[in-house]
Amino acid sequence: MIKKVTHVFMVILILISFLGANLRAKGNNPTTREMNFLCWQEFQELVPAKIQTVLLPVGSLEPHGVIPNGTDSLAPEAMAKAIAERVNALIAPTLNYGVTPAMKAFPGAVSIRPEAYQPFVEDILSNLADNGFRNIIILNGHGGNTQWLQELVRQVANRKKVRMMVVNWWSLADKITKEVFKENGGHAGNNETAYMQAVYPQHIHPERYSQEMVSLLAPAESYYPVPVPSSILIYEEGQGYPTFDEKQARLYFQKVNDLVAKLILETIHIWDLAGVYSK
């Protein structure tokens, strides 16, 4: 009798689990926010009927002091995962390579020529538009990509009649950097190091760090060394050194993500109010 009851109970549990999975698949919540893991049928059900926004993390592979060479890609990827549900977006696969000729000399760096990079990204953006996304948000983690990305969104957005935005998170978060650290930031400085430490603490190496690794970033239009002299470049003399503080890292990560999510939601709201490229 006990075995029979147990068998019936197990059958009921399996049925409940099966029904629950089907309800989730057919309901409002996607099984995942990452396009890589969606099957084409679920994608078709979601876009554009339920989800019209996509986040595209882009970055580069270049030295970042004592944090991962892939920081410029890993940071926007982590950001996308943290905010996707909040802004009702899917996440496109990360573009891990970028334009970084000034750092090409460092071990592990890979730089893509602009004439190769631009058409490749253009095809990605065009295909995302063709798939039904109305709002394409590029989460950029690398300054060397900025001019090429901005030029592309001007072209593709108007040609495909969709809305696009490039978000350079480290610049957007300037006030937060100064609020959390009480000073300016830098490339692989307090800001990027903290953001990465909040996500990948096991890949941060303070034991390898020394202040001799740090250089002042050349002011615009003043001088331009290639290769850059250091992989940690501070924006202001005496400021921006990595702190490796876990509490600061968690706080910075949260505040930056909140700011980026707020910007995306507000921008989409304003686009909608204006009715630009609404369909």
Backbone bond lengths (Angstrom), bond angles and torsions (degrees), N, CA, C in turn:
res aa  C-N    CA-C-N  psi(-1)  N-CA   C-N-CA  omega(-1)  CA-C   N-CA-C  phi
1 M - - - 1.471 - - 1.536 110.63 -
2 I 1.321 116.63 -44.66 1.466 121.80 -179.46 1.518 110.75 -62.14
3 K 1.364 115.67 -41.20 1.464 119.63 179.54 1.519 110.82 -63.68
4 K 1.358 115.88 -39.24 1.461 120.36 -179.13 1.528 111.12 -65.33
5 V 1.345 116.09 -43.46 1.462 121.12 178.63 1.521 110.61 -63.11
6 T 1.340 114.90 -42.06 1.464 119.80 179.27 1.524 111.25 -62.36
7 H 1.336 115.25 -40.67 1.468 119.92 179.25 1.528 110.78 -63.63
8 V 1.332 116.43 -45.28 1.471 120.90 178.95 1.524 110.45 -61.31
9 F 1.329 115.74 -42.44 1.462 121.22 -179.79 1.529 111.14 -61.59
10 M 1.339 116.27 -41.64 1.459 120.71 179.67 1.525 110.99 -66.08
11 V 1.335 116.64 -39.73 1.467 120.81 178.11 1.523 110.14 -61.72
12 I 1.343 116.47 -42.68 1.463 121.31 178.90 1.527 110.82 -61.84
13 L 1.329 116.81 -43.26 1.465 121.04 179.23 1.522 111.12 -61.68
14 I 1.341 116.04 -42.11 1.466 120.19 179.86 1.523 110.35 -63.94
15 L 1.352 116.74 -42.79 1.462 121.01 179.09 1.525 111.72 -63.01
16 I 1.344 115.76 -42.45 1.465 120.20 178.79 1.526 110.26 -62.60
17 S 1.338 115.89 -43.32 1.460 120.67 179.42 1.521 110.99 -62.86
18 F 1.328 116.82 -42.87 1.465 121.95 -179.72 1.523 111.21 -64.43
19 L 1.340 115.81 -46.35 1.459 120.16 179.57 1.521 111.56 -63.78
20 G 1.345 115.44 -39.56 1.464 120.00 179.22 1.510 111.68 -62.51
21 A 1.337 116.41 -42.83 1.460 120.73 179.63 1.519 111.00 -63.13
22 N 1.340 116.17 -40.36 1.460 119.87 179.34 1.512 112.19 -67.82
23 L 1.333 116.07 -38.93 1.466 119.67 178.06 1.521 111.20 -64.44
24 R 1.349 115.57 -39.76 1.459 119.35 178.66 1.523 110.78 -65.05
25 A 1.325 115.64 -41.02 1.461 119.67 -177.98 1.522 111.69 -66.35
26 K 1.361 116.40 -35.06 1.455 120.51 -176.20 1.525 112.35 -96.07
27 G 1.317 117.24 -7.15 1.452 120.67 -177.27 1.511 112.24 -85.15
28 N 1.319 115.23 -160.40 1.458 120.34 -175.97 1.523 113.06 -80.78
29 N 1.325 117.44 -21.45 1.459 120.45 -175.04 1.530 111.18 -94.23
30 P 1.327 117.35 122.29 1.467 118.91 176.83 1.529 110.65 -67.58
31 T 1.318 116.32 154.47 1.467 119.61 178.61 1.519 111.55 -68.98
32 T 1.338 116.55 -23.12 1.457 122.68 176.51 1.515 108.12 -156.05
33 R 1.315 116.70 156.61 1.467 121.35 175.84 1.533 111.05 -94.65
34 E 1.329 117.57 -6.78 1.457 121.30 -175.62 1.527 110.73 -95.01
35 M 1.322 116.38 120.40 1.456 121.11 -177.98 1.529 112.01 -57.13
36 N 1.303 116.95 -31.82 1.469 121.26 179.71 1.521 112.81 -56.05
37 F 1.328 116.95 -31.46 1.455 121.51 -172.53 1.525 113.67 -103.92
38 L 1.329 117.11 -0.77 1.464 120.34 177.29 1.526 110.35 -84.73
39 C 1.320 117.29 141.01 1.459 119.39 168.82 1.527 107.50 -81.90
40 W 1.330 116.58 161.73 1.462 119.30 -172.90 1.519 112.48 -65.64
41 Q 1.369 116.30 -30.10 1.465 118.16 -179.93 1.525 111.34 -66.42
42 E 1.341 116.46 -43.67 1.469 118.76 179.65 1.524 110.39 -67.19
43 F 1.317 116.47 -39.06 1.475 119.20 176.85 1.524 110.18 -57.49
44 Q 1.319 116.16 -45.23 1.468 121.29 -179.88 1.525 111.54 -60.95
45 E 1.327 117.16 -36.19 1.465 120.98 178.97 1.527 112.04 -71.72
46 L 1.330 116.25 -29.93 1.464 120.94 -174.35 1.521 113.79 -87.30
47 V 1.341 116.49 -42.15 1.473 121.20 -171.10 1.530 110.12 -111.23
48 P 1.330 118.56 125.17 1.467 128.15 1.00 1.527 114.85 -98.46
49 A 1.331 117.26 7.19 1.472 120.00 -173.05 1.523 113.04 -57.80
50 K 1.343 116.45 -40.72 1.461 120.35 -175.65 1.526 113.55 -116.96
51 I 1.314 116.92 -25.59 1.468 121.06 -179.17 1.524 108.86 -132.76
52 Q 1.329 116.55 124.12 1.461 121.18 -177.75 1.528 112.81 -119.09
53 T 1.327 116.15 4.03 1.468 121.20 -176.65 1.527 110.22 -119.75
54 V 1.322 115.58 139.09 1.461 120.70 175.26 1.522 108.90 -129.58
55 L 1.321 115.49 141.16 1.459 123.01 176.03 1.521 108.39 -105.09
56 L 1.332 115.87 125.09 1.470 120.52 178.46 1.523 109.25 -114.42
57 P 1.347 118.46 103.57 1.467 120.33 176.73 1.531 110.16 -76.75
58 V 1.320 116.55 130.62 1.465 120.72 176.40 1.529 108.80 -131.91
59 G 1.322 116.15 150.70 1.466 119.01 -178.46 1.509 112.20 -159.32
60 S 1.318 115.89 -137.51 1.467 121.07 -179.13 1.523 108.43 -162.54
61 L 1.308 114.99 174.69 1.462 121.50 175.36 1.524 106.60 -122.14
62 E 1.331 115.51 104.98 1.463 120.72 -174.62 1.529 109.29 -157.96
63 P 1.343 118.38 163.40 1.465 121.12 -177.07 1.523 112.68 -66.61
64 H 1.318 114.70 142.93 1.468 121.92 178.06 1.529 109.91 -138.56
65 G 1.304 116.47 56.17 1.463 119.14 177.90 1.509 111.40 62.13
66 V 1.337 116.52 -117.70 1.470 120.49 -176.65 1.526 111.24 -112.10
67 I 1.339 116.10 22.32 1.461 120.92 173.68 1.529 107.90 -116.75
68 P 1.329 119.72 170.82 1.462 120.88 -170.79 1.530 115.49 -57.05
69 N 1.335 115.84 143.12 1.464 121.22 174.09 1.528 111.55 -59.19
70 G 1.322 116.19 -25.73 1.460 120.63 -178.91 1.514 114.44 -90.00
71 T 1.324 117.45 15.82 1.470 121.70 -176.74 1.522 113.01 -51.36
72 D 1.325 117.51 -42.89 1.465 120.50 -175.65 1.523 112.71 -64.36
73 S 1.331 117.13 -21.64 1.461 121.47 176.04 1.531 111.10 -97.97
74 L 1.326 116.06 -40.45 1.464 120.71 -177.11 1.526 112.43 -65.22
75 A 1.340 116.87 -36.32 1.464 120.16 -179.28 1.533 112.18 -65.62
76 P 1.350 119.36 -53.40 1.464 118.19 178.46 1.527 113.42 -65.44
77 E 1.317 116.94 -28.68 1.470 119.99 176.31 1.531 110.36 -65.44
78 A 1.341 116.58 -45.09 1.462 120.82 177.26 1.523 110.80 -64.18
79 M 1.316 115.99 -38.06 1.465 121.83 177.84 1.524 110.73 -61.62
80 A 1.337 116.28 -45.97 1.458 120.94 180.00 1.531 110.76 -59.61
81 K 1.323 117.04 -43.78 1.465 120.51 179.89 1.521 111.55 -65.59
82 A 1.337 115.95 -33.19 1.465 119.96 -177.88 1.521 112.64 -74.32
83 I 1.340 118.26 -29.06 1.470 120.08 -172.53 1.523 114.22 -113.79
84 A 1.323 119.01 -6.94 1.475 121.28 -172.19 1.522 113.05 -55.86
85 E 1.307 116.89 -46.61 1.465 119.63 -179.22 1.520 110.88 -66.10
86 R 1.328 115.83 -38.60 1.458 120.81 -177.90 1.532 111.73 -62.89
87 V 1.326 116.84 -36.49 1.467 120.06 -178.48 1.533 111.66 -101.68
88 N 1.331 115.91 9.38 1.470 123.07 -179.79 1.521 111.13 51.45
89 A 1.324 114.93 61.39 1.464 120.82 -177.84 1.519 110.84 -128.98
90 L 1.327 115.14 156.82 1.449 121.12 165.47 1.526 108.21 -94.60
91 I 1.328 116.21 163.04 1.463 121.52 -178.92 1.522 109.09 -115.00
92 A 1.309 116.76 117.58 1.462 121.08 175.61 1.532 109.25 -75.12
93 P 1.330 117.98 154.41 1.468 120.34 177.02 1.528 111.54 -56.19
94 T 1.310 115.79 141.17 1.470 122.27 -176.59 1.528 111.73 -69.02
95 L 1.330 115.13 138.28 1.469 121.05 172.50 1.525 106.81 -94.80
96 N 1.329 115.95 105.18 1.466 121.40 -168.68 1.523 115.26 -84.56
97 Y 1.318 117.58 -11.51 1.462 120.43 -177.23 1.523 110.71 -111.76
98 G 1.339 115.70 147.66 1.452 120.06 -178.78 1.517 112.12 -147.36
99 V 1.335 114.37 -168.60 1.462 122.10 -176.73 1.524 108.71 -96.24
100 T 1.338 117.17 107.27 1.466 120.18 -176.22 1.531 111.77 -144.85
101 P 1.337 118.48 57.42 1.465 120.47 -175.79 1.525 114.30 -64.69
102 A 1.339 118.20 -28.85 1.461 120.14 -177.60 1.524 112.51 -70.92
103 M 1.335 117.26 -14.53 1.462 120.11 -179.44 1.528 112.27 -115.55
104 K 1.302 115.86 7.67 1.464 120.96 -175.65 1.525 112.91 -60.43
105 A 1.321 118.25 -25.58 1.464 121.53 -175.93 1.527 113.23 -71.41
106 F 1.353 117.59 -19.74 1.465 120.74 -176.66 1.527 110.89 -77.59
107 P 1.336 117.45 145.12 1.464 120.89 179.42 1.531 112.38 -57.00
108 G 1.322 115.20 132.35 1.459 120.90 177.33 1.510 115.38 89.78
109 A 1.323 117.89 -6.89 1.463 120.98 -178.29 1.527 110.91 -80.06
110 V 1.336 115.22 145.58 1.463 121.87 175.80 1.524 107.53 -135.46
111 S 1.332 116.95 126.16 1.468 121.06 179.77 1.525 110.22 -119.09
112 I 1.332 115.42 133.24 1.457 121.96 178.72 1.529 109.03 -99.75
113 R 1.316 117.59 135.10 1.459 121.40 177.95 1.529 109.87 -65.15
114 P 1.334 118.57 138.07 1.464 120.63 179.37 1.521 113.30 -53.94
115 E 1.334 116.96 -37.23 1.466 120.01 -178.81 1.529 112.28 -69.24
116 A 1.340 117.40 -17.35 1.474 121.31 173.04 1.532 110.28 -94.74
117 Y 1.329 115.64 -37.74 1.466 121.36 -175.92 1.526 112.18 -66.27
118 Q 1.316 116.73 -47.31 1.464 120.64 -173.15 1.531 113.92 -61.33
119 P 1.329 119.49 -50.98 1.468 117.53 -179.87 1.524 113.30 -65.08
120 F 1.328 116.76 -30.97 1.469 120.00 178.10 1.524 110.23 -64.97
121 V 1.342 116.33 -49.12 1.464 120.29 179.07 1.527 110.45 -65.63
122 E 1.335 116.39 -35.64 1.467 119.83 178.48 1.524 110.94 -59.55
123 D 1.319 116.77 -41.96 1.465 120.04 178.49 1.525 111.35 -66.28
124 I 1.332 117.53 -37.89 1.471 120.36 177.37 1.525 109.90 -61.35
125 L 1.328 116.43 -49.36 1.460 120.65 -178.51 1.525 111.23 -62.97
126 S 1.320 116.81 -42.70 1.466 120.80 -179.99 1.520 110.95 -62.76
127 N 1.330 116.56 -41.02 1.462 120.13 -179.67 1.524 111.87 -69.72
128 L 1.324 117.57 -35.09 1.466 119.77 175.72 1.523 110.32 -63.72
129 A 1.331 116.23 -40.00 1.466 119.94 176.17 1.525 110.55 -64.78
130 D 1.336 117.49 -42.86 1.459 121.47 179.93 1.527 111.99 -62.44
131 N 1.329 116.65 -27.22 1.458 121.06 -179.85 1.529 113.10 -80.62
132 G 1.331 117.10 -1.10 1.455 119.99 173.19 1.507 116.45 107.56
133 F 1.337 118.62 -0.42 1.463 119.86 178.33 1.526 109.43 -72.84
134 R 1.322 115.63 135.03 1.457 120.60 178.89 1.517 110.90 -98.24
135 N 1.332 117.14 -28.96 1.467 122.64 -179.08 1.526 108.39 -118.97
136 I 1.314 117.45 112.94 1.465 121.83 -179.51 1.524 107.80 -113.19
137 I 1.333 115.39 111.55 1.467 121.80 -175.36 1.523 109.22 -108.60
138 I 1.324 116.45 115.52 1.461 121.02 177.38 1.523 108.40 -90.14
139 L 1.326 116.38 116.97 1.465 121.55 174.36 1.518 106.93 -93.15
140 N 1.318 115.98 99.50 1.462 121.37 -174.20 1.528 111.09 -94.88
141 G 1.330 115.41 131.95 1.454 119.91 179.70 1.513 114.27 -108.43
142 H 1.341 117.37 3.71 1.469 120.22 -171.99 1.526 111.04 -136.08
143 G 1.337 116.03 122.58 1.455 120.93 -177.69 1.514 114.17 -61.93
144 G 1.338 117.56 -31.21 1.455 120.88 -179.33 1.522 113.74 -65.86
145 N 1.339 117.02 -16.75 1.467 120.80 179.03 1.535 112.35 -86.81
146 T 1.315 116.67 -18.73 1.466 121.18 -163.73 1.522 113.65 -55.94
147 Q 1.318 118.81 -52.95 1.461 119.63 -174.66 1.515 111.80 -63.22
148 W 1.336 117.27 -35.64 1.462 121.27 -178.90 1.529 110.25 -71.79
149 L 1.324 116.95 -38.89 1.459 120.73 179.20 1.527 111.65 -68.44
150 Q 1.322 116.25 -42.10 1.468 119.71 -179.54 1.532 110.98 -64.05
151 E 1.316 115.69 -39.29 1.462 119.18 177.60 1.529 110.67 -64.18
152 L 1.330 116.14 -39.54 1.461 120.80 -179.30 1.521 112.55 -66.22
153 V 1.336 117.33 -45.23 1.468 118.57 -177.11 1.525 111.02 -66.07
154 R 1.326 117.40 -31.67 1.468 119.54 175.90 1.533 110.32 -62.18
155 Q 1.313 116.16 -38.97 1.459 120.13 -178.29 1.535 112.09 -77.52
156 V 1.331 115.66 -52.05 1.465 119.74 -171.73 1.525 112.15 -71.64
157 A 1.321 117.80 -39.05 1.460 120.74 -178.99 1.525 110.86 -58.08
158 N 1.321 116.85 -45.09 1.462 120.34 -178.13 1.523 112.68 -76.62
159 R 1.312 116.20 -33.41 1.466 118.77 179.00 1.525 111.57 -70.15
160 K 1.348 115.93 -41.45 1.467 121.09 -177.74 1.530 112.79 -91.76
161 K 1.332 116.90 -6.59 1.467 122.82 -179.46 1.538 111.60 56.64
162 V 1.337 114.33 52.03 1.457 122.35 173.24 1.525 108.13 -129.10
163 R 1.324 115.94 170.10 1.461 120.72 -179.96 1.532 109.27 -101.87
164 M 1.321 117.03 132.65 1.469 121.53 -178.50 1.519 110.46 -133.88
165 M 1.309 115.31 152.07 1.466 120.62 176.68 1.525 109.73 -149.22
166 V 1.330 115.57 138.35 1.466 121.85 172.39 1.522 107.52 -101.30
167 V 1.329 116.81 125.97 1.464 121.89 178.08 1.520 108.88 -112.70
168 N 1.326 117.18 112.36 1.471 122.53 173.59 1.529 106.71 -92.61
169 W 1.305 117.39 93.90 1.461 121.22 -164.94 1.527 113.35 -61.96
170 W 1.338 117.79 -36.59 1.472 120.37 -176.33 1.521 111.47 -67.14
171 S 1.342 116.87 -33.46 1.467 120.36 175.91 1.518 111.32 -75.51
172 L 1.331 115.81 -43.24 1.464 120.52 178.09 1.521 110.78 -57.90
173 A 1.330 116.15 -36.28 1.469 121.42 -174.38 1.520 113.33 -89.31
174 D 1.326 118.28 16.35 1.465 121.42 -176.69 1.534 112.27 -54.33
175 K 1.337 116.89 -46.31 1.468 120.10 -179.39 1.519 111.53 -65.02
176 I 1.334 116.55 -36.61 1.471 120.38 179.20 1.528 109.80 -68.10
177 T 1.333 116.92 -40.05 1.468 120.11 176.73 1.526 110.13 -56.36
178 K 1.334 116.20 -47.72 1.468 120.27 -178.43 1.531 111.65 -70.50
179 E 1.316 116.74 -28.76 1.470 120.55 177.91 1.526 111.33 -71.74
180 V 1.324 116.42 -45.30 1.473 120.70 -176.81 1.520 112.21 -76.07
181 F 1.342 117.22 -42.65 1.469 121.03 -174.13 1.528 113.51 -100.54
182 K 1.347 116.08 -8.43 1.478 121.64 -178.42 1.518 112.94 62.74
183 E 1.346 116.54 23.99 1.454 121.90 176.91 1.518 109.56 -165.21
184 N 1.309 116.29 174.69 1.456 122.00 -178.80 1.532 111.10 -72.57
185 G 1.330 115.92 170.78 1.457 120.66 -178.29 1.513 113.27 -108.22
186 G 1.333 115.71 -153.05 1.455 119.99 -179.49 1.511 111.32 -178.39
187 H 1.309 116.22 170.06 1.459 121.27 173.67 1.521 108.40 -70.90
188 A 1.339 115.84 118.56 1.471 121.78 -174.36 1.525 111.34 62.61
189 G 1.336 116.16 21.84 1.462 121.22 178.73 1.519 111.63 -89.48
190 N 1.327 115.56 -152.27 1.467 120.20 -176.89 1.529 112.49 -57.02
191 N 1.348 117.30 -40.08 1.460 121.07 -174.66 1.531 113.29 -69.89
192 E 1.323 117.23 -56.75 1.467 119.66 -179.79 1.527 111.88 -65.06
193 T 1.316 116.40 -38.27 1.467 119.58 179.26 1.519 110.40 -62.45
194 A 1.328 117.06 -43.98 1.461 120.86 -179.89 1.523 111.12 -64.40
195 Y 1.325 116.83 -44.68 1.469 119.30 -178.40 1.528 110.26 -60.39
196 M 1.332 116.40 -43.79 1.461 119.95 179.70 1.525 111.92 -70.14
197 Q 1.321 116.97 -35.35 1.464 120.32 179.89 1.527 111.25 -63.57
198 A 1.336 116.64 -32.31 1.458 120.44 179.22 1.522 111.79 -68.12
199 V 1.337 117.19 -25.54 1.465 121.31 -175.89 1.531 112.15 -103.70
200 Y 1.323 116.19 -43.75 1.462 121.49 -174.92 1.532 110.95 -127.01
201 P 1.311 118.76 63.23 1.468 120.22 -177.34 1.526 113.44 -60.25
202 Q 1.325 116.32 -27.08 1.470 119.98 -178.99 1.519 112.98 -71.36
203 H 1.328 117.16 -13.85 1.462 120.84 -178.22 1.531 112.70 -109.63
204 I 1.324 116.63 16.24 1.463 122.14 175.31 1.528 107.45 -101.60
205 H 1.327 117.59 133.80 1.468 120.65 -172.00 1.530 112.40 -124.71
206 P 1.331 117.39 74.25 1.470 119.54 178.86 1.523 112.82 -61.66
207 E 1.330 116.93 -24.03 1.466 120.07 -179.93 1.536 111.79 -67.36
208 R 1.304 117.37 -17.88 1.464 122.00 179.10 1.536 112.50 -94.81
209 Y 1.323 115.85 -4.78 1.466 120.62 -172.33 1.530 112.35 -88.67
210 S 1.334 114.97 142.98 1.464 121.99 167.55 1.524 107.61 -149.54
211 Q 1.317 117.07 153.92 1.467 120.11 -177.04 1.526 112.50 -66.14
212 E 1.325 117.12 -18.26 1.455 119.88 177.60 1.528 111.75 -66.82
213 M 1.325 116.95 -14.71 1.462 121.33 179.51 1.523 111.83 -79.63
214 V 1.329 117.34 -7.26 1.463 122.13 -170.94 1.528 111.33 -100.89
215 S 1.351 115.47 137.79 1.474 121.40 173.72 1.518 109.15 -128.77
216 L 1.304 115.62 158.59 1.463 121.64 175.10 1.526 108.56 -81.77
217 L 1.327 116.38 129.43 1.456 120.69 177.43 1.526 109.78 -64.40
218 A 1.314 117.08 133.12 1.465 120.84 -179.10 1.523 110.48 -61.91
219 P 1.334 117.75 128.61 1.470 119.85 176.15 1.523 110.83 -59.11
220 A 1.315 116.27 147.32 1.467 121.41 -177.44 1.519 111.17 -54.00
221 E 1.321 115.15 135.65 1.473 123.58 176.33 1.532 113.81 67.30
222 S 1.341 118.56 11.73 1.469 119.93 -178.33 1.531 111.69 -96.84
223 Y 1.322 117.10 -57.88 1.458 121.33 174.76 1.521 107.94 -155.85
224 Y 1.326 116.97 161.89 1.470 120.45 -172.64 1.523 109.56 -148.40
225 P 1.348 117.42 92.43 1.461 120.30 -179.52 1.527 112.39 -84.51
226 V 1.314 117.52 139.60 1.458 123.32 174.01 1.522 108.19 -132.92
227 P 1.334 119.62 122.03 1.457 126.76 -2.03 1.539 111.83 -68.73
228 V 1.310 116.03 160.27 1.458 118.56 174.25 1.526 108.12 -62.41
229 P 1.329 118.59 146.11 1.467 120.36 -173.99 1.522 114.29 -70.46
230 S 1.329 116.92 -25.48 1.470 120.19 -176.07 1.521 110.56 -141.39
231 S 1.325 115.11 157.28 1.465 119.02 177.39 1.528 112.00 -92.08
232 I 1.345 116.99 -6.50 1.468 121.82 171.51 1.521 106.35 -115.63
233 L 1.320 116.78 117.32 1.462 121.97 -174.61 1.529 109.21 -124.40
234 I 1.315 116.93 112.97 1.463 120.55 -178.74 1.523 110.10 -89.55
235 Y 1.341 115.29 149.97 1.469 120.85 -176.46 1.523 112.69 -80.82
236 E 1.327 116.64 -30.49 1.463 121.63 179.32 1.524 109.25 -132.69
237 E 1.302 116.30 140.99 1.462 120.57 -178.21 1.516 110.76 -59.12
238 G 1.335 116.28 130.33 1.457 122.04 177.94 1.513 114.95 81.74
239 Q 1.335 117.50 2.56 1.467 121.17 -179.18 1.528 110.54 -128.23
240 G 1.327 115.13 154.74 1.458 119.81 172.45 1.508 116.08 94.96
241 Y 1.324 118.43 4.67 1.461 120.60 179.81 1.543 110.09 -66.74
242 P 1.339 118.00 142.58 1.463 120.47 178.49 1.526 111.48 -57.65
243 T 1.328 116.79 140.84 1.470 120.90 -179.52 1.526 112.42 -104.01
244 F 1.342 117.25 -25.97 1.475 122.86 -178.16 1.530 112.01 56.90
245 D 1.318 116.96 30.72 1.464 122.86 -178.56 1.532 109.30 -93.41
246 E 1.333 117.44 118.19 1.465 121.73 -175.51 1.526 112.51 -63.26
247 K 1.313 117.18 -41.00 1.455 120.70 -179.48 1.520 110.90 -65.30
248 Q 1.325 117.27 -44.56 1.460 120.99 176.34 1.529 110.62 -60.99
249 A 1.321 116.55 -40.62 1.467 121.08 -178.69 1.520 111.03 -60.07
250 R 1.324 117.37 -47.68 1.469 120.85 -179.50 1.529 111.26 -64.09
251 L 1.326 116.21 -42.05 1.464 120.72 -179.83 1.527 110.66 -65.09
252 Y 1.322 116.31 -44.67 1.464 121.19 -178.69 1.524 110.64 -63.42
253 F 1.305 117.08 -45.05 1.471 122.96 178.85 1.525 110.62 -56.05
254 Q 1.307 116.26 -47.88 1.465 120.84 -178.46 1.526 111.34 -64.96
255 K 1.319 116.60 -47.36 1.467 120.29 -176.72 1.531 111.93 -65.61
256 V 1.316 117.32 -39.62 1.464 120.18 178.92 1.524 110.35 -65.16
257 N 1.321 116.77 -45.73 1.465 120.51 179.65 1.526 111.30 -61.49
258 D 1.323 116.42 -41.61 1.474 120.25 177.66 1.524 111.15 -59.95
259 L 1.328 115.72 -42.40 1.466 120.70 -178.54 1.523 111.26 -65.16
260 V 1.324 117.19 -44.69 1.461 121.24 -178.49 1.531 110.20 -65.69
261 A 1.330 117.06 -43.99 1.464 120.66 178.53 1.521 110.76 -60.88
262 K 1.316 117.14 -42.32 1.465 122.13 179.45 1.532 110.63 -61.77
263 L 1.323 116.64 -44.36 1.465 121.09 179.39 1.528 110.71 -60.49
264 I 1.321 116.75 -45.69 1.469 120.73 -178.20 1.528 110.80 -62.99
265 L 1.331 116.87 -47.90 1.459 120.54 -179.38 1.526 111.64 -62.28
266 E 1.317 116.26 -43.22 1.471 119.81 -179.17 1.527 111.24 -66.25
267 T 1.324 116.86 -40.36 1.463 120.59 -178.97 1.526 110.87 -65.74
268 I 1.329 116.59 -44.30 1.468 120.02 178.09 1.528 110.54 -62.95
269 H 1.316 116.68 -40.19 1.472 120.61 178.24 1.526 110.93 -60.57
270 I 1.329 117.03 -43.65 1.467 121.10 179.96 1.527 110.49 -67.97
271 W 1.327 117.51 -40.72 1.470 120.61 174.51 1.527 110.60 -56.88
272 D 1.339 115.19 -45.35 1.468 119.76 -178.76 1.512 111.59 -63.83
273 L 1.334 116.54 -42.33 1.464 119.92 179.19 1.526 111.23 -61.18
274 A 1.333 116.11 -38.83 1.448 120.95 -180.00 1.521 112.40 -76.39
275 G 1.338 115.75 -19.89 1.458 119.71 -179.88 1.512 114.22 72.92
276 V 1.330 117.30 19.80 1.467 119.61 -178.18 1.519 110.79 -76.51
277 Y 1.323 116.06 132.81 1.462 122.73 -179.35 1.531 110.36 41.32
278 S 1.313 115.22 52.01 1.465 120.04 -174.69 1.521 112.68 -75.31
279 K 1.338 117.46 -20.51 1.458 120.25 179.29 1.517 110.67 -137.08
